Amino acid sequence: MFVPIADSNPLEHVRRPYVTFALILLNVFVFAVLQQGMGGEVSEAGVLAYGAIPAVVTGTAVLPPGYERIPAAFTLVTYMFLHGGWLHLIGNMAFLWVFADNVEDALGHGRFLAFYLLCGVAAGLAHTAVQPDSEAPLVGASGAVAGVIAAYLMLHPNIRLWALVLMKIPLRVPAYWAIVAWLAFQVWQVLADTEKDTAWWAHLGGFAAGAALVVVMRRRDVALLDRDPSGIPSPRRGPPVAGSGAGGDDEGRA
């Protein structure tokens, strides 16, 4: 697949994407300090307590004594700030770094934070709906990040970005090329059902939520499907829009 490196898409409405910066810092802090701590290994207790375990969320299983620290429903938020390793974290943060600033610009700081969290919850619910009896904890920001990717596609499909294809070949391509290829890979993985430790349905759930939410949460003067491929801001003349499991298995990674 590909890892995004950079795009040429200036901000139009906000000076700095503060929420994007805060989310990246929070994810790094949680993993480096709270999950790993001084031991250098991911805390199993933290993953069980704060990961989203479908069987626990649906009420068909309970956590072992001493692990239940928050209501099960709240883990649909906390899971997206946990990661299974440094590569898992860095990959998710790379996508967030490249795509989230322009989505935050289009939505505004507060609505972008709500958007991000809602996409993550939708991703967790999609994973839970497909595997309701699973006792493997779901961790990772990929579901929420998938929502950001979908919003970027809806807003700026023609903006060119640099991407590292197959982790070694740098290419500059239109955003829709890279994102549609990414989406096709997710769908293929769901159909092939090969990698059991990756929550592909969470990615698709987050993506669907992001595509729907950006339509109603974007600023009133932000149009969808920007046709300008140059990366230079163009006038926005869009019409006004309405509204502003318990131990045992390896964790699923979103």
Backbone as CSV, one residue per row, in Angstrom:
resi,resn,N_x,N_y,N_z,CA_x,CA_y,CA_z,C_x,C_y,C_z
1,MET,0.835,-1.200,0.000,0.000,0.000,0.000,0.868,1.248,0.000
2,PHE,0.343,2.357,0.524,1.093,3.603,0.492,1.038,4.286,1.844
3,VAL,2.038,5.134,2.070,2.057,5.995,3.255,2.175,7.422,2.756
4,PRO,1.257,8.323,3.135,1.346,9.708,2.661,2.530,10.425,3.293
5,ILE,3.177,11.275,2.508,4.328,12.035,3.000,3.979,13.509,3.162
6,ALA,3.370,14.107,2.141,3.036,15.532,2.204,2.072,15.855,1.087
7,ASP,1.321,16.949,1.262,0.481,17.464,0.189,0.747,18.958,0.027
8,SER,0.248,19.527,-1.063,0.399,20.960,-1.306,-0.981,21.593,-1.245
9,ASN,-1.500,21.702,-0.041,-2.884,22.122,0.146,-2.955,23.116,1.302
10,PRO,-2.804,24.421,1.026,-2.760,25.421,2.092,-4.072,25.513,2.866
11,LEU,-3.964,25.991,4.098,-5.140,26.225,4.924,-5.792,27.541,4.520
12,GLU,-7.110,27.588,4.608,-7.847,28.778,4.217,-8.568,29.464,5.375
13,HIS,-8.946,28.698,6.388,-9.823,29.241,7.428,-9.180,29.303,8.807
14,VAL,-8.220,28.462,9.093,-7.575,28.454,10.414,-6.086,28.720,10.233
15,ARG,-5.491,29.357,11.225,-4.063,29.639,11.140,-3.236,28.391,11.388
16,ARG,-3.641,27.598,12.357,-2.920,26.379,12.701,-3.935,25.282,13.008
17,PRO,-3.665,24.048,12.612,-4.569,22.940,12.935,-4.296,22.413,14.349
18,TYR,-4.706,23.179,15.342,-4.352,22.862,16.723,-4.908,21.525,17.191
19,VAL,-6.097,21.182,16.747,-6.690,19.910,17.172,-5.911,18.742,16.581
20,THR,-5.508,18.865,15.329,-4.685,17.818,14.704,-3.387,17.628,15.483
21,PHE,-2.712,18.741,15.798,-1.480,18.644,16.574,-1.741,17.967,17.919
22,ALA,-2.829,18.364,18.588,-3.140,17.818,19.912,-3.427,16.322,19.835
23,LEU,-4.149,15.893,18.806,-4.460,14.467,18.669,-3.196,13.645,18.448
24,ILE,-2.296,14.146,17.619,-1.043,13.430,17.376,-0.217,13.345,18.657
25,LEU,-0.095,14.463,19.368,0.663,14.466,20.614,0.032,13.545,21.653
26,LEU,-1.296,13.543,21.734,-1.974,12.688,22.705,-1.750,11.215,22.393
27,ASN,-1.848,10.850,21.121,-1.611,9.455,20.742,-0.186,9.024,21.079
28,VAL,0.782,9.881,20.781,2.180,9.553,21.078,2.399,9.462,22.587
29,PHE,1.820,10.404,23.335,1.974,10.399,24.788,1.375,9.142,25.406
30,VAL,0.159,8.799,24.991,-0.499,7.614,25.561,0.330,6.367,25.294
31,PHE,0.838,6.247,24.056,1.608,5.037,23.753,2.955,5.026,24.463
32,ALA,3.684,6.129,24.373,5.058,6.153,24.889,5.106,6.153,26.407
33,VAL,4.158,6.814,27.044,4.223,6.975,28.497,3.271,6.041,29.223
34,LEU,2.015,6.002,28.813,1.030,5.222,29.549,1.012,3.749,29.143
35,GLN,1.134,3.465,27.842,1.104,2.070,27.416,2.433,1.362,27.661
36,GLN,3.527,1.980,27.246,4.825,1.333,27.383,5.459,1.571,28.748
37,GLY,5.364,2.803,29.233,5.991,3.106,30.507,7.485,2.861,30.459
38,MET,8.056,2.509,31.589,9.496,2.295,31.681,9.900,0.914,31.183
39,GLY,8.932,0.014,31.043,9.282,-1.353,30.685,9.584,-1.549,29.216
40,GLY,9.084,-0.638,28.359,9.360,-0.749,26.930,8.448,-1.701,26.195
41,GLU,7.463,-2.297,26.882,6.527,-3.202,26.238,5.106,-2.687,26.447
42,VAL,4.234,-2.992,25.492,2.852,-2.552,25.592,2.182,-3.232,26.780
43,SER,1.496,-2.451,27.602,0.843,-2.981,28.784,-0.402,-3.774,28.408
44,GLU,-0.415,-5.053,28.726,-1.588,-5.879,28.449,-2.778,-5.428,29.276
45,ALA,-2.516,-5.006,30.498,-3.601,-4.558,31.366,-4.290,-3.328,30.792
46,GLY,-3.493,-2.386,30.269,-4.075,-1.190,29.677,-4.887,-1.497,28.439
47,VAL,-4.399,-2.432,27.624,-5.116,-2.807,26.406,-6.445,-3.466,26.752
48,LEU,-6.447,-4.321,27.761,-7.688,-4.981,28.168,-8.670,-3.999,28.790
49,ALA,-8.150,-3.072,29.582,-9.025,-2.146,30.296,-9.613,-1.080,29.396
50,TYR,-8.829,-0.597,28.421,-9.252,0.554,27.625,-9.438,0.246,26.148
51,GLY,-9.082,-0.965,25.700,-9.402,-1.364,24.338,-10.874,-1.713,24.227
52,ALA,-11.408,-1.627,23.008,-12.822,-1.944,22.775,-12.955,-3.433,22.481
53,ILE,-13.482,-4.180,23.416,-13.649,-5.621,23.270,-15.106,-5.884,22.882
54,PRO,-15.370,-6.352,21.666,-16.755,-6.493,21.205,-17.648,-7.277,22.168
55,ALA,-17.172,-8.397,22.694,-18.006,-9.204,23.581,-18.341,-8.470,24.869
56,VAL,-17.438,-7.613,25.322,-17.701,-6.822,26.526,-18.651,-5.671,26.199
57,VAL,-18.457,-5.043,25.049,-19.341,-3.947,24.633,-20.772,-4.439,24.471
58,THR,-20.938,-5.640,23.902,-22.285,-6.181,23.691,-22.848,-6.846,24.925
59,GLY,-22.027,-7.027,25.955,-22.507,-7.606,27.203,-22.497,-9.109,27.265
60,THR,-21.871,-9.778,26.276,-21.825,-11.246,26.291,-20.617,-11.783,27.050
61,ALA,-19.728,-10.900,27.483,-18.565,-11.307,28.279,-18.225,-10.171,29.237
62,VAL,-17.441,-10.494,30.251,-16.998,-9.478,31.208,-15.484,-9.566,31.340
63,LEU,-14.888,-8.467,31.752,-13.448,-8.450,31.963,-13.087,-9.211,33.232
64,PRO,-11.869,-9.741,33.303,-11.412,-10.378,34.536,-11.429,-9.383,35.684
65,PRO,-11.547,-9.845,36.910,-11.557,-8.947,38.069,-10.337,-8.030,38.084
66,GLY,-10.574,-6.754,38.355,-9.493,-5.783,38.434,-9.200,-5.048,37.148
67,TYR,-9.782,-5.494,36.031,-9.501,-4.851,34.743,-10.570,-3.841,34.339
68,GLU,-11.757,-3.942,34.907,-12.841,-3.046,34.519,-12.672,-1.700,35.215
69,ARG,-12.181,-0.717,34.469,-11.894,0.596,35.031,-12.849,1.671,34.535
70,ILE,-13.459,1.469,33.368,-14.435,2.412,32.832,-15.591,1.608,32.252
71,PRO,-16.779,2.233,32.101,-17.892,1.523,31.449,-17.501,1.052,30.051
72,ALA,-18.024,-0.092,29.654,-17.649,-0.691,28.363,-17.914,0.252,27.201
73,ALA,-18.992,1.020,27.269,-19.311,1.924,26.159,-18.224,2.976,25.965
74,PHE,-17.566,3.382,27.047,-16.528,4.410,26.940,-15.292,3.906,26.209
75,THR,-15.107,2.590,26.160,-13.939,2.048,25.460,-14.035,2.279,23.950
76,LEU,-15.235,2.601,23.448,-15.370,2.944,22.031,-14.711,4.277,21.715
77,VAL,-14.330,5.027,22.750,-13.547,6.244,22.579,-12.090,6.000,22.948
78,THR,-11.849,5.356,24.080,-10.469,5.202,24.546,-9.635,4.293,23.654
79,TYR,-10.273,3.331,22.969,-9.503,2.388,22.159,-8.715,3.087,21.072
80,MET,-9.244,4.210,20.561,-8.609,4.850,19.409,-7.346,5.607,19.787
81,PHE,-7.025,5.685,21.076,-5.789,6.325,21.514,-4.751,5.302,21.968
82,LEU,-5.025,4.028,21.775,-4.090,2.948,22.086,-3.539,2.371,20.789
83,HIS,-2.312,1.832,20.855,-1.711,1.224,19.672,-0.935,-0.026,20.056
84,GLY,-0.773,-0.904,19.061,-0.123,-2.179,19.317,1.382,-2.168,19.175
85,GLY,1.970,-1.075,18.716,3.416,-0.982,18.550,3.767,0.333,17.880
86,TRP,5.079,0.614,17.820,5.516,1.884,17.239,5.148,2.016,15.772
87,LEU,5.279,0.947,14.987,4.935,1.017,13.566,3.445,1.278,13.372
88,HIS,2.637,0.647,14.216,1.192,0.876,14.182,0.886,2.350,14.452
89,LEU,1.514,2.904,15.452,1.322,4.310,15.816,1.809,5.244,14.717
90,ILE,3.035,5.036,14.239,3.625,5.941,13.245,2.818,5.932,11.953
91,GLY,2.356,4.753,11.531,1.553,4.684,10.313,0.277,5.499,10.433
92,ASN,-0.435,5.349,11.547,-1.661,6.111,11.744,-1.396,7.604,11.825
93,MET,-0.331,7.994,12.516,-0.045,9.415,12.682,0.417,10.058,11.369
94,ALA,1.042,9.278,10.487,1.439,9.813,9.178,0.209,10.211,8.369
95,PHE,-0.803,9.364,8.352,-2.040,9.695,7.660,-2.710,10.903,8.300
96,LEU,-2.709,10.945,9.634,-3.339,12.065,10.328,-2.604,13.366,10.035
97,TRP,-1.282,13.323,10.009,-0.458,14.510,9.763,-0.735,15.122,8.392
98,VAL,-0.871,14.279,7.368,-1.033,14.781,6.000,-2.471,15.228,5.723
99,PHE,-3.453,14.452,6.183,-4.832,14.709,5.773,-5.651,15.541,6.753
100,ALA,-5.345,15.470,8.040,-6.266,16.042,9.022,-6.284,17.560,9.043
101,ASP,-5.154,18.214,8.723,-5.131,19.669,8.836,-6.145,20.329,7.910
102,ASN,-6.272,19.831,6.684,-7.223,20.421,5.749,-8.667,20.082,6.109
103,VAL,-8.886,18.923,6.716,-10.233,18.599,7.185,-10.596,19.488,8.366
104,GLU,-9.657,19.688,9.283,-9.896,20.617,10.389,-10.168,22.023,9.861
105,ASP,-9.449,22.424,8.834,-9.653,23.728,8.220,-11.065,23.858,7.665
106,ALA,-11.576,22.787,7.074,-12.901,22.816,6.459,-14.029,22.755,7.480
107,LEU,-13.760,22.176,8.651,-14.808,22.003,9.654,-14.734,23.032,10.782
108,GLY,-13.530,23.480,11.098,-13.331,24.272,12.300,-12.842,23.376,13.425
109,HIS,-12.191,23.968,14.419,-11.529,23.181,15.460,-12.504,22.282,16.226
110,GLY,-13.571,22.875,16.769,-14.489,22.110,17.603,-15.201,21.017,16.846
111,ARG,-15.720,21.355,15.671,-16.440,20.351,14.900,-15.506,19.257,14.392
112,PHE,-14.244,19.617,14.125,-13.315,18.577,13.695,-13.063,17.571,14.817
113,LEU,-12.909,18.050,16.046,-12.717,17.122,17.165,-13.918,16.201,17.303
114,ALA,-15.124,16.761,17.230,-16.328,15.929,17.298,-16.369,14.943,16.131
115,PHE,-16.014,15.418,14.948,-15.983,14.568,13.752,-15.034,13.387,13.948
116,TYR,-13.845,13.662,14.425,-12.832,12.623,14.615,-13.327,11.561,15.590
117,LEU,-13.865,12.000,16.715,-14.337,11.055,17.730,-15.528,10.248,17.217
118,LEU,-16.437,10.896,16.503,-17.594,10.177,15.960,-17.167,9.122,14.946
119,CYS,-16.185,9.443,14.114,-15.680,8.454,13.150,-15.059,7.271,13.878
120,GLY,-14.314,7.550,14.951,-13.718,6.467,15.716,-14.759,5.589,16.377
121,VAL,-15.801,6.196,16.924,-16.889,5.415,17.539,-17.597,4.583,16.480
122,ALA,-17.878,5.178,15.322,-18.527,4.432,14.244,-17.678,3.242,13.810
123,ALA,-16.362,3.434,13.753,-15.460,2.346,13.388,-15.531,1.220,14.416
124,GLY,-15.521,1.589,15.702,-15.613,0.583,16.752,-16.927,-0.176,16.703
125,LEU,-18.027,0.535,16.418,-19.326,-0.119,16.326,-19.399,-1.052,15.118
126,ALA,-18.783,-0.638,13.995,-18.768,-1.506,12.811,-18.021,-2.798,13.109
127,HIS,-16.875,-2.676,13.764,-16.098,-3.864,14.131,-16.897,-4.748,15.083
128,THR,-17.558,-4.144,16.052,-18.346,-4.899,17.022,-19.524,-5.591,16.354
129,ALA,-20.170,-4.920,15.398,-21.315,-5.516,14.712,-20.919,-6.752,13.919
130,VAL,-19.718,-6.729,13.343,-19.261,-7.862,12.531,-18.751,-9.007,13.397
131,GLN,-18.134,-8.673,14.536,-17.579,-9.703,15.418,-18.104,-9.505,16.845
132,PRO,-19.395,-9.644,17.075,-19.973,-9.310,18.383,-19.496,-10.189,19.530
133,ASP,-19.018,-11.378,19.229,-18.593,-12.291,20.288,-17.076,-12.329,20.476
134,SER,-16.366,-11.498,19.731,-14.903,-11.501,19.828,-14.449,-10.985,21.191
135,GLU,-13.461,-11.641,21.759,-12.881,-11.206,23.027,-11.502,-10.602,22.837
136,ALA,-11.144,-10.296,21.586,-9.874,-9.639,21.293,-10.070,-8.131,21.347
137,PRO,-9.264,-7.413,22.118,-9.433,-5.957,22.211,-9.049,-5.248,20.920
138,LEU,-9.881,-4.316,20.527,-9.616,-3.473,19.369,-8.854,-2.238,19.829
139,VAL,-7.717,-1.948,19.195,-6.937,-0.756,19.525,-6.485,-0.082,18.239
140,GLY,-6.280,1.228,18.295,-5.717,1.939,17.163,-6.596,3.066,16.659
141,ALA,-5.951,4.074,16.076,-6.640,5.256,15.566,-7.111,5.097,14.125
142,SER,-6.880,3.950,13.507,-7.139,3.824,12.062,-8.590,4.073,11.681
143,GLY,-9.538,3.674,12.532,-10.938,3.901,12.205,-11.253,5.383,12.123
144,ALA,-10.789,6.142,13.123,-10.992,7.590,13.100,-10.227,8.222,11.948
145,VAL,-9.001,7.755,11.716,-8.192,8.282,10.619,-8.851,7.973,9.271
146,ALA,-9.492,6.818,9.150,-10.201,6.483,7.913,-11.303,7.495,7.631
147,GLY,-11.963,7.966,8.688,-12.961,9.011,8.506,-12.349,10.289,7.984
148,VAL,-11.164,10.637,8.478,-10.441,11.818,7.993,-10.065,11.644,6.525
149,ILE,-9.605,10.452,6.155,-9.238,10.180,4.765,-10.451,10.354,3.851
150,ALA,-11.612,9.845,4.291,-12.825,9.976,3.490,-13.210,11.439,3.320
151,ALA,-13.093,12.213,4.404,-13.435,13.634,4.325,-12.511,14.358,3.359
152,TYR,-11.231,14.031,3.399,-10.275,14.657,2.472,-10.654,14.327,1.031
153,LEU,-11.024,13.091,0.769,-11.441,12.701,-0.580,-12.673,13.485,-1.013
154,MET,-13.609,13.688,-0.102,-14.825,14.427,-0.424,-14.546,15.908,-0.663
155,LEU,-13.506,16.426,-0.010,-13.201,17.853,-0.111,-12.210,18.169,-1.221
156,HIS,-11.110,17.414,-1.285,-9.991,17.771,-2.164,-9.494,16.568,-2.978
157,PRO,-10.322,15.977,-3.797,-9.897,14.768,-4.509,-8.767,14.996,-5.505
158,ASN,-8.632,16.214,-6.027,-7.651,16.466,-7.086,-6.331,17.045,-6.595
159,ILE,-6.250,17.363,-5.323,-4.980,17.867,-4.787,-3.906,16.796,-4.925
160,ARG,-2.733,17.185,-5.370,-1.646,16.220,-5.521,-0.877,16.072,-4.215
161,LEU,-0.508,14.846,-3.921,0.250,14.579,-2.706,1.392,13.618,-3.005
162,TRP,2.399,13.706,-2.158,3.512,12.765,-2.230,3.188,11.570,-1.345
163,ALA,3.372,10.387,-1.914,3.107,9.163,-1.168,4.246,8.181,-1.383
164,LEU,4.506,7.395,-0.356,5.528,6.354,-0.434,4.817,5.041,-0.738
165,VAL,4.911,4.598,-1.974,4.221,3.397,-2.423,5.074,2.173,-2.119
166,LEU,4.430,1.153,-1.552,5.125,-0.073,-1.161,6.293,0.222,-0.225
167,MET,6.191,1.326,0.522,7.178,1.720,1.530,8.542,2.056,0.954
168,LYS,8.625,2.252,-0.372,9.949,2.526,-0.945,9.936,3.433,-2.170
169,ILE,8.800,3.589,-2.857,8.766,4.348,-4.110,7.997,5.650,-3.891
170,PRO,8.669,6.823,-3.903,7.948,8.086,-3.750,7.289,8.495,-5.063
171,LEU,6.002,8.777,-5.007,5.260,9.208,-6.181,4.381,10.404,-5.819
172,ARG,4.190,11.305,-6.776,3.284,12.432,-6.591,2.040,12.170,-7.428
173,VAL,0.914,11.975,-6.756,-0.303,11.552,-7.442,-1.485,12.365,-6.918
174,PRO,-2.585,12.434,-7.689,-3.802,13.061,-7.165,-4.297,12.303,-5.936
175,ALA,-4.869,13.023,-5.017,-5.326,12.393,-3.773,-6.298,11.258,-4.045
176,TYR,-7.175,11.429,-5.025,-8.181,10.382,-5.231,-7.553,9.081,-5.719
177,TRP,-6.452,9.146,-6.443,-5.768,7.920,-6.843,-5.327,7.132,-5.622
178,ALA,-4.629,7.819,-4.729,-4.085,7.149,-3.546,-5.198,6.658,-2.634
179,ILE,-6.217,7.499,-2.422,-7.263,7.138,-1.461,-8.155,6.023,-2.003
180,VAL,-8.500,6.093,-3.283,-9.313,5.017,-3.864,-8.534,3.697,-3.834
181,ALA,-7.233,3.744,-4.100,-6.416,2.528,-4.006,-6.408,2.000,-2.582
182,TRP,-6.289,2.904,-1.603,-6.336,2.506,-0.187,-7.672,1.855,0.139
183,LEU,-8.764,2.464,-0.319,-10.093,1.922,-0.042,-10.278,0.558,-0.694
184,ALA,-9.810,0.411,-1.920,-9.925,-0.874,-2.606,-9.168,-1.961,-1.860
185,PHE,-8.029,-1.593,-1.289,-7.250,-2.563,-0.514,-8.020,-3.002,0.725
186,GLN,-8.712,-2.061,1.388,-9.503,-2.421,2.567,-10.627,-3.388,2.189
187,VAL,-11.306,-3.083,1.092,-12.402,-3.943,0.645,-11.881,-5.326,0.275
188,TRP,-10.747,-5.357,-0.422,-10.174,-6.652,-0.796,-9.821,-7.476,0.434
189,GLN,-9.271,-6.831,1.463,-8.920,-7.556,2.680,-10.161,-8.109,3.381
190,VAL,-11.249,-7.352,3.363,-12.493,-7.845,3.956,-12.989,-9.075,3.200
191,LEU,-12.950,-9.009,1.866,-13.433,-10.132,1.054,-12.508,-11.333,1.163
192,ALA,-11.194,-11.090,1.210,-10.236,-12.191,1.285,-10.200,-12.794,2.673
193,ASP,-10.457,-11.976,3.689,-10.491,-12.444,5.087,-9.211,-13.181,5.456
194,THR,-8.057,-12.526,5.212,-6.775,-13.176,5.453,-6.122,-12.720,6.762
195,GLU,-5.935,-11.424,6.933,-5.238,-10.921,8.116,-6.221,-10.750,9.265
196,LYS,-6.254,-11.702,10.173,-7.230,-11.718,11.249,-6.934,-10.678,12.324
197,ASP,-5.672,-10.205,12.418,-5.325,-9.288,13.491,-5.526,-7.824,13.117
198,THR,-6.083,-7.553,11.950,-6.371,-6.172,11.538,-7.875,-6.007,11.387
199,ALA,-8.403,-4.931,11.973,-9.853,-4.706,11.991,-10.271,-3.957,10.726
200,TRP,-10.358,-4.675,9.607,-10.672,-4.038,8.329,-12.063,-3.417,8.335
201,TRP,-13.023,-4.046,9.007,-14.368,-3.495,9.058,-14.392,-2.177,9.824
202,ALA,-13.510,-2.014,10.786,-13.415,-0.734,11.495,-12.966,0.361,10.541
203,HIS,-12.021,0.046,9.661,-11.571,1.023,8.665,-12.729,1.438,7.761
204,LEU,-13.498,0.457,7.286,-14.613,0.770,6.392,-15.716,1.536,7.119
205,GLY,-15.967,1.170,8.368,-16.974,1.883,9.145,-16.585,3.328,9.380
206,GLY,-15.323,3.561,9.727,-14.848,4.923,9.920,-14.887,5.718,8.634
207,PHE,-14.527,5.084,7.526,-14.534,5.749,6.222,-15.948,6.173,5.845
208,ALA,-16.921,5.272,6.011,-18.306,5.592,5.682,-18.823,6.739,6.544
209,ALA,-18.480,6.707,7.831,-18.912,7.778,8.725,-18.307,9.114,8.322
210,GLY,-17.018,9.112,7.977,-16.363,10.346,7.577,-16.959,10.933,6.311
211,ALA,-17.269,10.080,5.330,-17.850,10.560,4.074,-19.216,11.190,4.304
212,ALA,-19.988,10.632,5.234,-21.319,11.170,5.515,-21.249,12.425,6.384
213,LEU,-20.413,12.398,7.414,-20.381,13.502,8.365,-19.816,14.785,7.771
214,VAL,-18.837,14.671,6.882,-18.236,15.889,6.332,-19.253,16.691,5.521
215,VAL,-20.242,16.029,4.982,-21.263,16.728,4.194,-22.043,17.707,5.070
216,VAL,-22.349,17.310,6.302,-23.187,18.149,7.164,-22.387,18.954,8.178
217,MET,-21.115,18.612,8.390,-20.334,19.292,9.421,-19.370,20.331,8.869
218,ARG,-19.189,20.379,7.552,-18.255,21.342,6.993,-18.791,22.762,7.140
219,ARG,-17.900,23.743,7.029,-18.316,25.144,7.055,-19.281,25.418,5.898
220,ARG,-20.120,26.405,6.079,-21.137,26.703,5.074,-20.532,27.149,3.740
221,ASP,-19.342,27.753,3.781,-18.747,28.254,2.539,-17.720,27.300,1.948
222,VAL,-17.682,26.075,2.436,-16.736,25.076,1.916,-17.473,24.125,0.980
223,ALA,-17.008,24.059,-0.261,-17.633,23.185,-1.251,-17.035,21.789,-1.203
224,LEU,-17.806,20.840,-1.647,-17.302,19.479,-1.798,-16.650,19.316,-3.165
225,LEU,-15.775,18.321,-3.270,-15.169,17.938,-4.547,-14.501,19.118,-5.249
226,ASP,-13.591,19.749,-4.519,-12.825,20.871,-5.067,-12.138,20.428,-6.355
227,ARG,-12.340,21.191,-7.427,-11.780,20.807,-8.729,-10.390,21.376,-8.969
228,ASP,-9.884,22.225,-8.088,-8.599,22.883,-8.312,-7.456,21.944,-7.936
229,PRO,-6.678,21.440,-8.906,-5.604,20.499,-8.596,-4.294,21.157,-8.220
230,SER,-4.251,22.489,-8.167,-2.977,23.175,-7.992,-2.534,23.254,-6.548
231,GLY,-3.469,23.097,-5.623,-3.136,23.294,-4.223,-3.276,24.730,-3.800
232,ILE,-3.663,25.626,-4.724,-3.880,27.034,-4.393,-5.348,27.215,-4.043
233,PRO,-5.657,27.854,-2.912,-7.056,28.002,-2.515,-7.890,28.641,-3.621
234,SER,-9.082,28.107,-3.832,-10.004,28.656,-4.813,-11.249,29.140,-4.093
235,PRO,-12.002,30.081,-4.692,-13.202,30.584,-4.029,-14.175,29.464,-3.734
236,ARG,-14.781,29.520,-2.536,-15.755,28.505,-2.149,-17.149,29.058,-2.375
237,ARG,-17.897,28.422,-3.268,-19.240,28.909,-3.523,-20.263,27.797,-3.326
238,GLY,-19.961,26.914,-2.414,-20.892,25.826,-2.156,-22.151,26.342,-1.496
239,PRO,-23.285,25.701,-1.706,-24.533,26.135,-1.100,-24.500,25.923,0.397
240,PRO,-25.260,26.670,1.160,-25.329,26.461,2.603,-25.782,25.046,2.896
241,VAL,-25.267,24.492,3.996,-25.631,23.134,4.370,-26.280,23.162,5.733
242,ALA,-27.101,22.187,6.005,-27.779,22.109,7.293,-26.811,21.638,8.354
243,GLY,-26.758,22.323,9.477,-26.000,21.815,10.625,-24.559,22.127,10.601
244,SER,-24.340,22.458,11.291,-22.939,22.772,11.488,-22.102,21.481,11.267
245,GLY,-12.126,-8.096,23.443,-12.987,-8.884,24.179,-12.204,-9.422,25.305
246,ALA,-12.581,-10.502,26.361,-11.824,-10.212,27.572,-10.596,-11.095,27.668
247,GLY,-9.505,-10.741,27.006,-8.241,-11.476,27.148,-8.185,-12.657,26.190
248,GLY,-6.995,-13.183,26.064,-6.814,-14.410,25.311,-6.258,-14.189,23.938
249,ASP,-7.015,-13.556,23.035,-6.582,-13.388,21.651,-5.719,-12.143,21.493
250,ASP,-5.014,-12.063,20.373,-4.300,-10.841,20.035,-5.313,-9.746,19.747
251,GLU,-4.916,-8.500,20.009,-5.840,-7.398,19.780,-6.012,-7.140,18.294
252,GLY,-7.214,-6.672,17.946,-7.431,-6.205,16.589,-6.887,-4.799,16.469
253,ARG,-6.284,-4.489,15.340,-5.686,-3.179,15.168,-6.467,-2.383,14.145
254,ALA,-6.915,-1.208,14.572,-7.637,-0.340,13.664,-6.719,0.740,13.154
